[in-house]
Amino acid sequence: MQLAFRELVDHAVDSGWKEAEVLAGLRELAEHQSLALVSSERTEALLRALKQLT
């Protein structure tokens, strides 16, 4: 995974982005993805609870 990550960063830098910008953007994307995953898991748990009530 580290090699693919480095390749992604290098490709973005080659496209004109500064490395710090790339890393900040990837960090933000990872945080958003993590929040979405948690939200999805909570929603699924709530739906399961609701199904048990019906």
PDBQT receptor file of N, H, CA, C and O in Angstrom, charges set to zero:
ATOM      1  N   MET A   1       0.824  -1.168   0.000  1.00  0.00    +0.000 N 
ATOM      2  CA  MET A   1       0.000   0.000   0.000  1.00  0.00    +0.000 C 
ATOM      3  C   MET A   1       0.887   1.258   0.000  1.00  0.00    +0.000 C 
ATOM      4  O   MET A   1       0.536   2.272  -0.603  1.00  0.00    +0.000 OA
ATOM      5  N   GLN A   2       2.022   1.179   0.673  1.00  0.00    +0.000 N 
ATOM      6  H   GLN A   2       2.307   0.355   1.162  1.00  0.00    +0.000 HD
ATOM      7  CA  GLN A   2       2.902   2.345   0.731  1.00  0.00    +0.000 C 
ATOM      8  C   GLN A   2       3.426   2.714  -0.657  1.00  0.00    +0.000 C 
ATOM      9  O   GLN A   2       3.542   3.895  -0.985  1.00  0.00    +0.000 OA
ATOM     10  N   LEU A   3       3.741   1.713  -1.463  1.00  0.00    +0.000 N 
ATOM     11  H   LEU A   3       3.647   0.754  -1.196  1.00  0.00    +0.000 HD
ATOM     12  CA  LEU A   3       4.237   1.977  -2.817  1.00  0.00    +0.000 C 
ATOM     13  C   LEU A   3       3.161   2.671  -3.651  1.00  0.00    +0.000 C 
ATOM     14  O   LEU A   3       3.446   3.643  -4.350  1.00  0.00    +0.000 OA
ATOM     15  N   ALA A   4       1.926   2.173  -3.580  1.00  0.00    +0.000 N 
ATOM     16  H   ALA A   4       1.693   1.384  -3.012  1.00  0.00    +0.000 HD
ATOM     17  CA  ALA A   4       0.832   2.792  -4.335  1.00  0.00    +0.000 C 
ATOM     18  C   ALA A   4       0.587   4.221  -3.854  1.00  0.00    +0.000 C 
ATOM     19  O   ALA A   4       0.320   5.113  -4.660  1.00  0.00    +0.000 OA
ATOM     20  N   PHE A   5       0.677   4.439  -2.546  1.00  0.00    +0.000 N 
ATOM     21  H   PHE A   5       0.894   3.715  -1.891  1.00  0.00    +0.000 HD
ATOM     22  CA  PHE A   5       0.509   5.779  -1.990  1.00  0.00    +0.000 C 
ATOM     23  C   PHE A   5       1.597   6.711  -2.528  1.00  0.00    +0.000 C 
ATOM     24  O   PHE A   5       1.309   7.833  -2.945  1.00  0.00    +0.000 OA
ATOM     25  N   ARG A   6       2.826   6.249  -2.516  1.00  0.00    +0.000 N 
ATOM     26  H   ARG A   6       3.061   5.338  -2.177  1.00  0.00    +0.000 HD
ATOM     27  CA  ARG A   6       3.939   7.076  -3.005  1.00  0.00    +0.000 C 
ATOM     28  C   ARG A   6       3.761   7.390  -4.489  1.00  0.00    +0.000 C 
ATOM     29  O   ARG A   6       4.031   8.509  -4.925  1.00  0.00    +0.000 OA
ATOM     30  N   GLU A   7       3.310   6.409  -5.258  1.00  0.00    +0.000 N 
ATOM     31  H   GLU A   7       3.091   5.500  -4.904  1.00  0.00    +0.000 HD
ATOM     32  CA  GLU A   7       3.076   6.630  -6.684  1.00  0.00    +0.000 C 
ATOM     33  C   GLU A   7       1.987   7.675  -6.906  1.00  0.00    +0.000 C 
ATOM     34  O   GLU A   7       2.099   8.513  -7.800  1.00  0.00    +0.000 OA
ATOM     35  N   LEU A   8       0.939   7.625  -6.093  1.00  0.00    +0.000 N 
ATOM     36  H   LEU A   8       0.848   6.944  -5.367  1.00  0.00    +0.000 HD
ATOM     37  CA  LEU A   8      -0.137   8.604  -6.194  1.00  0.00    +0.000 C 
ATOM     38  C   LEU A   8       0.388  10.013  -5.898  1.00  0.00    +0.000 C 
ATOM     39  O   LEU A   8       0.094  10.959  -6.628  1.00  0.00    +0.000 OA
ATOM     40  N   VAL A   9       1.157  10.137  -4.833  1.00  0.00    +0.000 N 
ATOM     41  H   VAL A   9       1.396   9.367  -4.241  1.00  0.00    +0.000 HD
ATOM     42  CA  VAL A   9       1.738  11.431  -4.473  1.00  0.00    +0.000 C 
ATOM     43  C   VAL A   9       2.658  11.916  -5.583  1.00  0.00    +0.000 C 
ATOM     44  O   VAL A   9       2.584  13.076  -5.989  1.00  0.00    +0.000 OA
ATOM     45  N   ASP A  10       3.516  11.044  -6.071  1.00  0.00    +0.000 N 
ATOM     46  H   ASP A  10       3.575  10.102  -5.741  1.00  0.00    +0.000 HD
ATOM     47  CA  ASP A  10       4.442  11.434  -7.139  1.00  0.00    +0.000 C 
ATOM     48  C   ASP A  10       3.704  11.873  -8.395  1.00  0.00    +0.000 C 
ATOM     49  O   ASP A  10       4.096  12.841  -9.047  1.00  0.00    +0.000 OA
ATOM     50  N   HIS A  11       2.640  11.163  -8.732  1.00  0.00    +0.000 N 
ATOM     51  H   HIS A  11       2.321  10.377  -8.203  1.00  0.00    +0.000 HD
ATOM     52  CA  HIS A  11       1.860  11.513  -9.926  1.00  0.00    +0.000 C 
ATOM     53  C   HIS A  11       1.230  12.894  -9.764  1.00  0.00    +0.000 C 
ATOM     54  O   HIS A  11       1.230  13.696 -10.698  1.00  0.00    +0.000 OA
ATOM     55  N   ALA A  12       0.696  13.166  -8.580  1.00  0.00    +0.000 N 
ATOM     56  H   ALA A  12       0.696  12.515  -7.821  1.00  0.00    +0.000 HD
ATOM     57  CA  ALA A  12       0.091  14.479  -8.330  1.00  0.00    +0.000 C 
ATOM     58  C   ALA A  12       1.147  15.584  -8.391  1.00  0.00    +0.000 C 
ATOM     59  O   ALA A  12       0.900  16.654  -8.947  1.00  0.00    +0.000 OA
ATOM     60  N   VAL A  13       2.310  15.324  -7.823  1.00  0.00    +0.000 N 
ATOM     61  H   VAL A  13       2.511  14.454  -7.371  1.00  0.00    +0.000 HD
ATOM     62  CA  VAL A  13       3.404  16.306  -7.862  1.00  0.00    +0.000 C 
ATOM     63  C   VAL A  13       3.840  16.535  -9.309  1.00  0.00    +0.000 C 
ATOM     64  O   VAL A  13       4.086  17.672  -9.710  1.00  0.00    +0.000 OA
ATOM     65  N   ASP A  14       3.934  15.471 -10.081  1.00  0.00    +0.000 N 
ATOM     66  H   ASP A  14       3.734  14.548  -9.754  1.00  0.00    +0.000 HD
ATOM     67  CA  ASP A  14       4.296  15.590 -11.500  1.00  0.00    +0.000 C 
ATOM     68  C   ASP A  14       3.252  16.390 -12.279  1.00  0.00    +0.000 C 
ATOM     69  O   ASP A  14       3.557  16.983 -13.314  1.00  0.00    +0.000 OA
ATOM     70  N   SER A  15       2.029  16.399 -11.774  1.00  0.00    +0.000 N 
ATOM     71  H   SER A  15       1.782  15.917 -10.933  1.00  0.00    +0.000 HD
ATOM     72  CA  SER A  15       0.950  17.144 -12.423  1.00  0.00    +0.000 C 
ATOM     73  C   SER A  15       0.912  18.614 -12.019  1.00  0.00    +0.000 C 
ATOM     74  O   SER A  15       0.086  19.384 -12.509  1.00  0.00    +0.000 OA
ATOM     75  N   GLY A  16       1.817  18.991 -11.119  1.00  0.00    +0.000 N 
ATOM     76  H   GLY A  16       2.488  18.365 -10.720  1.00  0.00    +0.000 HD
ATOM     77  CA  GLY A  16       1.919  20.390 -10.763  1.00  0.00    +0.000 C 
ATOM     78  C   GLY A  16       1.539  20.755  -9.331  1.00  0.00    +0.000 C 
ATOM     79  O   GLY A  16       1.672  21.911  -8.929  1.00  0.00    +0.000 OA
ATOM     80  N   TRP A  17       1.078  19.795  -8.576  1.00  0.00    +0.000 N 
ATOM     81  H   TRP A  17       0.970  18.856  -8.902  1.00  0.00    +0.000 HD
ATOM     82  CA  TRP A  17       0.729  20.066  -7.179  1.00  0.00    +0.000 C 
ATOM     83  C   TRP A  17       2.000  20.066  -6.333  1.00  0.00    +0.000 C 
ATOM     84  O   TRP A  17       2.969  19.378  -6.652  1.00  0.00    +0.000 OA
ATOM     85  N   LYS A  18       1.986  20.835  -5.263  1.00  0.00    +0.000 N 
ATOM     86  H   LYS A  18       1.199  21.394  -5.004  1.00  0.00    +0.000 HD
ATOM     87  CA  LYS A  18       3.083  20.775  -4.300  1.00  0.00    +0.000 C 
ATOM     88  C   LYS A  18       2.833  19.587  -3.386  1.00  0.00    +0.000 C 
ATOM     89  O   LYS A  18       1.688  19.266  -3.065  1.00  0.00    +0.000 OA
ATOM     90  N   GLU A  19       3.916  18.935  -2.969  1.00  0.00    +0.000 N 
ATOM     91  H   GLU A  19       4.846  19.195  -3.230  1.00  0.00    +0.000 HD
ATOM     92  CA  GLU A  19       3.769  17.720  -2.167  1.00  0.00    +0.000 C 
ATOM     93  C   GLU A  19       2.968  17.970  -0.889  1.00  0.00    +0.000 C 
ATOM     94  O   GLU A  19       2.150  17.134  -0.504  1.00  0.00    +0.000 OA
ATOM     95  N   ALA A  20       3.189  19.093  -0.235  1.00  0.00    +0.000 N 
ATOM     96  H   ALA A  20       3.854  19.771  -0.547  1.00  0.00    +0.000 HD
ATOM     97  CA  ALA A  20       2.439  19.403   0.988  1.00  0.00    +0.000 C 
ATOM     98  C   ALA A  20       0.946  19.516   0.695  1.00  0.00    +0.000 C 
ATOM     99  O   ALA A  20       0.124  19.092   1.508  1.00  0.00    +0.000 OA
ATOM    100  N   GLU A  21       0.585  20.082  -0.453  1.00  0.00    +0.000 N 
ATOM    101  H   GLU A  21       1.252  20.427  -1.114  1.00  0.00    +0.000 HD
ATOM    102  CA  GLU A  21      -0.826  20.198  -0.840  1.00  0.00    +0.000 C 
ATOM    103  C   GLU A  21      -1.433  18.814  -1.075  1.00  0.00    +0.000 C 
ATOM    104  O   GLU A  21      -2.557  18.529  -0.663  1.00  0.00    +0.000 OA
ATOM    105  N   VAL A  22      -0.665  17.974  -1.739  1.00  0.00    +0.000 N 
ATOM    106  H   VAL A  22       0.249  18.206  -2.074  1.00  0.00    +0.000 HD
ATOM    107  CA  VAL A  22      -1.137  16.619  -2.030  1.00  0.00    +0.000 C 
ATOM    108  C   VAL A  22      -1.390  15.869  -0.724  1.00  0.00    +0.000 C 
ATOM    109  O   VAL A  22      -2.439  15.250  -0.548  1.00  0.00    +0.000 OA
ATOM    110  N   LEU A  23      -0.432  15.929   0.179  1.00  0.00    +0.000 N 
ATOM    111  H   LEU A  23       0.420  16.432   0.036  1.00  0.00    +0.000 HD
ATOM    112  CA  LEU A  23      -0.571  15.206   1.439  1.00  0.00    +0.000 C 
ATOM    113  C   LEU A  23      -1.722  15.746   2.275  1.00  0.00    +0.000 C 
ATOM    114  O   LEU A  23      -2.449  14.975   2.901  1.00  0.00    +0.000 OA
ATOM    115  N   ALA A  24      -1.891  17.053   2.292  1.00  0.00    +0.000 N 
ATOM    116  H   ALA A  24      -1.301  17.679   1.783  1.00  0.00    +0.000 HD
ATOM    117  CA  ALA A  24      -3.011  17.648   3.032  1.00  0.00    +0.000 C 
ATOM    118  C   ALA A  24      -4.341  17.208   2.420  1.00  0.00    +0.000 C 
ATOM    119  O   ALA A  24      -5.284  16.884   3.142  1.00  0.00    +0.000 OA
ATOM    120  N   GLY A  25      -4.412  17.198   1.105  1.00  0.00    +0.000 N 
ATOM    121  H   GLY A  25      -3.647  17.462   0.519  1.00  0.00    +0.000 HD
ATOM    122  CA  GLY A  25      -5.634  16.771   0.429  1.00  0.00    +0.000 C 
ATOM    123  C   GLY A  25      -5.944  15.310   0.674  1.00  0.00    +0.000 C 
ATOM    124  O   GLY A  25      -7.099  14.952   0.908  1.00  0.00    +0.000 OA
ATOM    125  N   LEU A  26      -4.940  14.472   0.625  1.00  0.00    +0.000 N 
ATOM    126  H   LEU A  26      -4.003  14.764   0.435  1.00  0.00    +0.000 HD
ATOM    127  CA  LEU A  26      -5.151  13.044   0.878  1.00  0.00    +0.000 C 
ATOM    128  C   LEU A  26      -5.569  12.799   2.330  1.00  0.00    +0.000 C 
ATOM    129  O   LEU A  26      -6.406  11.939   2.605  1.00  0.00    +0.000 OA
ATOM    130  N   ARG A  27      -4.988  13.551   3.244  1.00  0.00    +0.000 N 
ATOM    131  H   ARG A  27      -4.308  14.250   3.021  1.00  0.00    +0.000 HD
ATOM    132  CA  ARG A  27      -5.371  13.421   4.652  1.00  0.00    +0.000 C 
ATOM    133  C   ARG A  27      -6.851  13.795   4.828  1.00  0.00    +0.000 C 
ATOM    134  O   ARG A  27      -7.595  13.114   5.533  1.00  0.00    +0.000 OA
ATOM    135  N   GLU A  28      -7.254  14.873   4.183  1.00  0.00    +0.000 N 
ATOM    136  H   GLU A  28      -6.649  15.426   3.610  1.00  0.00    +0.000 HD
ATOM    137  CA  GLU A  28      -8.645  15.308   4.278  1.00  0.00    +0.000 C 
ATOM    138  C   GLU A  28      -9.589  14.279   3.659  1.00  0.00    +0.000 C 
ATOM    139  O   GLU A  28     -10.647  13.984   4.216  1.00  0.00    +0.000 OA
ATOM    140  N   LEU A  29      -9.207  13.739   2.516  1.00  0.00    +0.000 N 
ATOM    141  H   LEU A  29      -8.348  13.979   2.063  1.00  0.00    +0.000 HD
ATOM    142  CA  LEU A  29     -10.030  12.705   1.887  1.00  0.00    +0.000 C 
ATOM    143  C   LEU A  29     -10.153  11.475   2.782  1.00  0.00    +0.000 C 
ATOM    144  O   LEU A  29     -11.230  10.890   2.895  1.00  0.00    +0.000 OA
ATOM    145  N   ALA A  30      -9.054  11.088   3.412  1.00  0.00    +0.000 N 
ATOM    146  H   ALA A  30      -8.179  11.563   3.319  1.00  0.00    +0.000 HD
ATOM    147  CA  ALA A  30      -9.081   9.930   4.306  1.00  0.00    +0.000 C 
ATOM    148  C   ALA A  30      -9.985  10.191   5.508  1.00  0.00    +0.000 C 
ATOM    149  O   ALA A  30     -10.725   9.302   5.929  1.00  0.00    +0.000 OA
ATOM    150  N   GLU A  31      -9.930  11.390   6.057  1.00  0.00    +0.000 N 
ATOM    151  H   GLU A  31      -9.329  12.112   5.715  1.00  0.00    +0.000 HD
ATOM    152  CA  GLU A  31     -10.791  11.739   7.185  1.00  0.00    +0.000 C 
ATOM    153  C   GLU A  31     -12.256  11.679   6.779  1.00  0.00    +0.000 C 
ATOM    154  O   GLU A  31     -13.084  11.150   7.520  1.00  0.00    +0.000 OA
ATOM    155  N   HIS A  32     -12.582  12.218   5.609  1.00  0.00    +0.000 N 
ATOM    156  H   HIS A  32     -11.910  12.648   5.007  1.00  0.00    +0.000 HD
ATOM    157  CA  HIS A  32     -13.968  12.201   5.133  1.00  0.00    +0.000 C 
ATOM    158  C   HIS A  32     -14.441  10.776   4.889  1.00  0.00    +0.000 C 
ATOM    159  O   HIS A  32     -15.581  10.430   5.200  1.00  0.00    +0.000 OA
ATOM    160  N   GLN A  33     -13.573   9.963   4.340  1.00  0.00    +0.000 N 
ATOM    161  H   GLN A  33     -12.647  10.244   4.087  1.00  0.00    +0.000 HD
ATOM    162  CA  GLN A  33     -13.932   8.567   4.076  1.00  0.00    +0.000 C 
ATOM    163  C   GLN A  33     -14.189   7.832   5.388  1.00  0.00    +0.000 C 
ATOM    164  O   GLN A  33     -15.127   7.043   5.497  1.00  0.00    +0.000 OA
ATOM    165  N   SER A  34     -13.349   8.098   6.376  1.00  0.00    +0.000 N 
ATOM    166  H   SER A  34     -12.586   8.739   6.288  1.00  0.00    +0.000 HD
ATOM    167  CA  SER A  34     -13.513   7.480   7.686  1.00  0.00    +0.000 C 
ATOM    168  C   SER A  34     -14.831   7.900   8.332  1.00  0.00    +0.000 C 
ATOM    169  O   SER A  34     -15.543   7.062   8.884  1.00  0.00    +0.000 OA
ATOM    170  N   LEU A  35     -15.159   9.184   8.269  1.00  0.00    +0.000 N 
ATOM    171  H   LEU A  35     -14.580   9.865   7.821  1.00  0.00    +0.000 HD
ATOM    172  CA  LEU A  35     -16.426   9.670   8.819  1.00  0.00    +0.000 C 
ATOM    173  C   LEU A  35     -17.620   9.047   8.106  1.00  0.00    +0.000 C 
ATOM    174  O   LEU A  35     -18.617   8.700   8.741  1.00  0.00    +0.000 OA
ATOM    175  N   ALA A  36     -17.520   8.906   6.797  1.00  0.00    +0.000 N 
ATOM    176  H   ALA A  36     -16.711   9.187   6.281  1.00  0.00    +0.000 HD
ATOM    177  CA  ALA A  36     -18.605   8.296   6.025  1.00  0.00    +0.000 C 
ATOM    178  C   ALA A  36     -18.788   6.840   6.425  1.00  0.00    +0.000 C 
ATOM    179  O   ALA A  36     -19.918   6.360   6.517  1.00  0.00    +0.000 OA
ATOM    180  N   LEU A  37     -17.703   6.144   6.660  1.00  0.00    +0.000 N 
ATOM    181  H   LEU A  37     -16.785   6.534   6.586  1.00  0.00    +0.000 HD
ATOM    182  CA  LEU A  37     -17.778   4.741   7.069  1.00  0.00    +0.000 C 
ATOM    183  C   LEU A  37     -18.461   4.612   8.426  1.00  0.00    +0.000 C 
ATOM    184  O   LEU A  37     -19.329   3.759   8.609  1.00  0.00    +0.000 OA
ATOM    185  N   VAL A  38     -18.075   5.449   9.366  1.00  0.00    +0.000 N 
ATOM    186  H   VAL A  38     -17.371   6.143   9.217  1.00  0.00    +0.000 HD
ATOM    187  CA  VAL A  38     -18.691   5.423  10.692  1.00  0.00    +0.000 C 
ATOM    188  C   VAL A  38     -20.180   5.737  10.588  1.00  0.00    +0.000 C 
ATOM    189  O   VAL A  38     -21.002   5.067  11.212  1.00  0.00    +0.000 OA
ATOM    190  N   SER A  39     -20.526   6.750   9.803  1.00  0.00    +0.000 N 
ATOM    191  H   SER A  39     -19.858   7.294   9.296  1.00  0.00    +0.000 HD
ATOM    192  CA  SER A  39     -21.936   7.112   9.629  1.00  0.00    +0.000 C 
ATOM    193  C   SER A  39     -22.722   5.963   9.022  1.00  0.00    +0.000 C 
ATOM    194  O   SER A  39     -23.846   5.685   9.439  1.00  0.00    +0.000 OA
ATOM    195  N   SER A  40     -22.142   5.308   8.054  1.00  0.00    +0.000 N 
ATOM    196  H   SER A  40     -21.229   5.535   7.716  1.00  0.00    +0.000 HD
ATOM    197  CA  SER A  40     -22.804   4.183   7.407  1.00  0.00    +0.000 C 
ATOM    198  C   SER A  40     -23.029   3.044   8.390  1.00  0.00    +0.000 C 
ATOM    199  O   SER A  40     -24.098   2.433   8.405  1.00  0.00    +0.000 OA
ATOM    200  N   GLU A  41     -22.027   2.760   9.208  1.00  0.00    +0.000 N 
ATOM    201  H   GLU A  41     -21.159   3.256   9.196  1.00  0.00    +0.000 HD
ATOM    202  CA  GLU A  41     -22.158   1.687  10.195  1.00  0.00    +0.000 C 
ATOM    203  C   GLU A  41     -23.240   2.024  11.221  1.00  0.00    +0.000 C 
ATOM    204  O   GLU A  41     -24.011   1.152  11.623  1.00  0.00    +0.000 OA
ATOM    205  N   ARG A  42     -23.296   3.282  11.640  1.00  0.00    +0.000 N 
ATOM    206  H   ARG A  42     -22.670   3.990  11.313  1.00  0.00    +0.000 HD
ATOM    207  CA  ARG A  42     -24.330   3.696  12.597  1.00  0.00    +0.000 C 
ATOM    208  C   ARG A  42     -25.715   3.598  11.975  1.00  0.00    +0.000 C 
ATOM    209  O   ARG A  42     -26.663   3.161  12.627  1.00  0.00    +0.000 OA
ATOM    210  N   THR A  43     -25.833   4.005  10.718  1.00  0.00    +0.000 N 
ATOM    211  H   THR A  43     -25.063   4.361  10.188  1.00  0.00    +0.000 HD
ATOM    212  CA  THR A  43     -27.120   3.931  10.031  1.00  0.00    +0.000 C 
ATOM    213  C   THR A  43     -27.569   2.483   9.908  1.00  0.00    +0.000 C 
ATOM    214  O   THR A  43     -28.736   2.171  10.147  1.00  0.00    +0.000 OA
ATOM    215  N   GLU A  44     -26.656   1.604   9.539  1.00  0.00    +0.000 N 
ATOM    216  H   GLU A  44     -25.708   1.858   9.345  1.00  0.00    +0.000 HD
ATOM    217  CA  GLU A  44     -27.004   0.185   9.423  1.00  0.00    +0.000 C 
ATOM    218  C   GLU A  44     -27.450  -0.377  10.762  1.00  0.00    +0.000 C 
ATOM    219  O   GLU A  44     -28.398  -1.159  10.815  1.00  0.00    +0.000 OA
ATOM    220  N   ALA A  45     -26.784   0.007  11.844  1.00  0.00    +0.000 N 
ATOM    221  H   ALA A  45     -26.014   0.643  11.801  1.00  0.00    +0.000 HD
ATOM    222  CA  ALA A  45     -27.165  -0.467  13.180  1.00  0.00    +0.000 C 
ATOM    223  C   ALA A  45     -28.559   0.037  13.548  1.00  0.00    +0.000 C 
ATOM    224  O   ALA A  45     -29.362  -0.712  14.105  1.00  0.00    +0.000 OA
ATOM    225  N   LEU A  46     -28.847   1.286  13.243  1.00  0.00    +0.000 N 
ATOM    226  H   LEU A  46     -28.195   1.895  12.791  1.00  0.00    +0.000 HD
ATOM    227  CA  LEU A  46     -30.173   1.836  13.522  1.00  0.00    +0.000 C 
ATOM    228  C   LEU A  46     -31.255   1.127  12.713  1.00  0.00    +0.000 C 
ATOM    229  O   LEU A  46     -32.334   0.839  13.230  1.00  0.00    +0.000 OA
ATOM    230  N   LEU A  47     -30.968   0.850  11.458  1.00  0.00    +0.000 N 
ATOM    231  H   LEU A  47     -30.091   1.084  11.038  1.00  0.00    +0.000 HD
ATOM    232  CA  LEU A  47     -31.945   0.149  10.611  1.00  0.00    +0.000 C 
ATOM    233  C   LEU A  47     -32.206  -1.259  11.136  1.00  0.00    +0.000 C 
ATOM    234  O   LEU A  47     -33.346  -1.723  11.135  1.00  0.00    +0.000 OA
ATOM    235  N   ARG A  48     -31.147  -1.942  11.585  1.00  0.00    +0.000 N 
ATOM    236  H   ARG A  48     -30.220  -1.565  11.586  1.00  0.00    +0.000 HD
ATOM    237  CA  ARG A  48     -31.339  -3.284  12.155  1.00  0.00    +0.000 C 
ATOM    238  C   ARG A  48     -32.216  -3.205  13.414  1.00  0.00    +0.000 C 
ATOM    239  O   ARG A  48     -33.098  -4.040  13.616  1.00  0.00    +0.000 OA
ATOM    240  N   ALA A  49     -31.968  -2.199  14.253  1.00  0.00    +0.000 N 
ATOM    241  H   ALA A  49     -31.252  -1.520  14.090  1.00  0.00    +0.000 HD
ATOM    242  CA  ALA A  49     -32.772  -2.024  15.468  1.00  0.00    +0.000 C 
ATOM    243  C   ALA A  49     -34.223  -1.751  15.126  1.00  0.00    +0.000 C 
ATOM    244  O   ALA A  49     -35.123  -2.283  15.777  1.00  0.00    +0.000 OA
ATOM    245  N   LEU A  50     -34.464  -0.930  14.115  1.00  0.00    +0.000 N 
ATOM    246  H   LEU A  50     -33.733  -0.498  13.586  1.00  0.00    +0.000 HD
ATOM    247  CA  LEU A  50     -35.833  -0.623  13.709  1.00  0.00    +0.000 C 
ATOM    248  C   LEU A  50     -36.537  -1.869  13.170  1.00  0.00    +0.000 C 
ATOM    249  O   LEU A  50     -37.721  -2.075  13.436  1.00  0.00    +0.000 OA
ATOM    250  N   LYS A  51     -35.829  -2.686  12.427  1.00  0.00    +0.000 N 
ATOM    251  H   LYS A  51     -34.867  -2.518  12.211  1.00  0.00    +0.000 HD
ATOM    252  CA  LYS A  51     -36.438  -3.910  11.881  1.00  0.00    +0.000 C 
ATOM    253  C   LYS A  51     -36.840  -4.868  12.993  1.00  0.00    +0.000 C 
ATOM    254  O   LYS A  51     -37.824  -5.596  12.867  1.00  0.00    +0.000 OA
ATOM    255  N   GLN A  52     -36.080  -4.866  14.081  1.00  0.00    +0.000 N 
ATOM    256  H   GLN A  52     -35.280  -4.274  14.184  1.00  0.00    +0.000 HD
ATOM    257  CA  GLN A  52     -36.416  -5.738  15.197  1.00  0.00    +0.000 C 
ATOM    258  C   GLN A  52     -37.683  -5.265  15.921  1.00  0.00    +0.000 C 
ATOM    259  O   GLN A  52     -38.376  -6.060  16.557  1.00  0.00    +0.000 OA
ATOM    260  N   LEU A  53     -37.975  -3.976  15.818  1.00  0.00    +0.000 N 
ATOM    261  H   LEU A  53     -37.413  -3.331  15.301  1.00  0.00    +0.000 HD
ATOM    262  CA  LEU A  53     -39.171  -3.428  16.467  1.00  0.00    +0.000 C 
ATOM    263  C   LEU A  53     -40.453  -3.718  15.681  1.00  0.00    +0.000 C 
ATOM    264  O   LEU A  53     -41.558  -3.662  16.220  1.00  0.00    +0.000 OA
ATOM    265  N   THR A  54     -40.278  -4.027  14.399  1.00  0.00    +0.000 N 
ATOM    266  H   THR A  54     -39.381  -4.073  13.961  1.00  0.00    +0.000 HD
ATOM    267  CA  THR A  54     -41.461  -4.239  13.564  1.00  0.00    +0.000 C 
ATOM    268  C   THR A  54     -41.729  -5.712  13.334  1.00  0.00    +0.000 C 
ATOM    269  O   THR A  54     -42.689  -6.065  12.651  1.00  0.00    +0.000 OA
TER     270      THR A  54
